[in-house]
Amino acid sequence: QVQLVESGGGLVQAGEPLRLSCAASGRIFSTYAVGWFRQAPGKEREFVAVVSWSEGTTYYADSVKGRFTISRDNDKHTVYLQMNGLKPDDTAVYYCAAAAGALSSSSYALPYPYDYWGQGTQVTVSS
């Protein structure tokens, strides 16, 4: 089993930065990658970014590309999401998720390949 705990959410004004953390514990080395998803009220959960543990390969949703940066610290078993230039549309509950198997270009942005999920952290951006 793998446990994921998100932190760092909060209320910020538009344009301000925020950094989310996802601390992983348990059988971490059985996982291939960790991603961030978000879900706003009344909307489906959507992909934000993903990073692989070993190669550090990253992918981003078009809506956050150039503003968000995902990174990982293998020693601390932690994945970060640095969010700059936040907009009210970024308001959502942010979840980190770990995938046990390798992700493909056609699957990394979908929720189903991810086997473990955190409880989520609320990010609210005021205008």
N, C-alpha and C positions, 0 to 999 in steps of 0.2 A: 504493500500500500504506500501511497504517497500523499502527504498532507501539504496543502498550500494555504498560506495566510497572507492576505493583502493588507497593506497599510498605506497611509499617506493621503487619503482622500480628504476633502474638505470643501469649504466655500471660498471661492476666489472671484475677483473681478475680471472682466474680459481683458485679455492681453497679459495677464499675470501668469507666471509659471507654476507648475506643481509637479512633484515627483512621486510616483507610486512605487511601492516595493512589493515583491512577492517572494516570501521566504518559503523554501521547500524543505521538507524533512521526510524521513522514511527511506524507501528504496529509490532514491533519486537517480541512481545510475542505471535504473531500468527505463528511464525516460529519454526520449530523443530531443524534445524541444518544449519550450514554454511559450505560450502566447497570451495576449491580452484581448479580451472581448469586452463589449459594453452593451448595455441595454437601457434605453430610455423608456419612460412610461408609455405604454400603448404601442411600443415598437418591438420588432424582433431583435434578438441578440445579434450583434454584428461584430465582425472581425476588426481588430485595430492593428495589431502587429504580432510578429512571432520571431523567436531567435532559437537557433539550435545550440545545444550545450557544447558540443565538441568544436564544430567549425565556426560558430558564431555567425552563421548565415542569417540574414534578416530579410523580412518582407513586411510591407506596410500597406494599409488601406490607402487609396488615393486621397481620401478625405483628411488624412493626417500627415501625409508625406510632406516632409520639409518642416513640419512643426513638432512632431513627436520623434523621440529616439528610444529604441529598446536596446538594452544591454544586459549582460549577465556577469556575475562574479562567481566563478566556479568554486572558489575556496569557501565562499560564504553560502553557496547554494541559493543565491538570491538573484532574481531578475528585476530590473528596474524599467520604468516607463517615464522618461522625462518628457513632460508636456509643456511646450512653449506656445505663446500666442493663442491662449485658450479662447474659445468662443462660446457663447451661450448654447450653441448646437452641440457642444461637447458634453453637456450635462447628461449624466447617466450613472448607473451603477457599473463599475469596472470590475471585471472578473479576470483572474489569471487561471490558466488551464495548462495541464501538462499532457503531452502525447507520448504514449509508450512506444509507438512504432514510428517509422520514418514517414515524413509528410511529403507529398508531391505538390507540384505546382497547381494541381487541380483540387487539392484537398486542404491545404494549410489554412484557408480562409473559412472553412466550414466547421461548425461545432462538433460534428459527430466523431472525427478521428481523435479528439481529445478525451482522455480517460479519467482525468482527475481535475476537479474544479475547486477553487476557493469559495469563500462565502460572499465575496464582493465588497467593494468599498465605494461609497457615494462621492461623486464629484459634481459640484454645482458651480456653474459659472454665471455670474450675474452681469447684466449689461450696464 
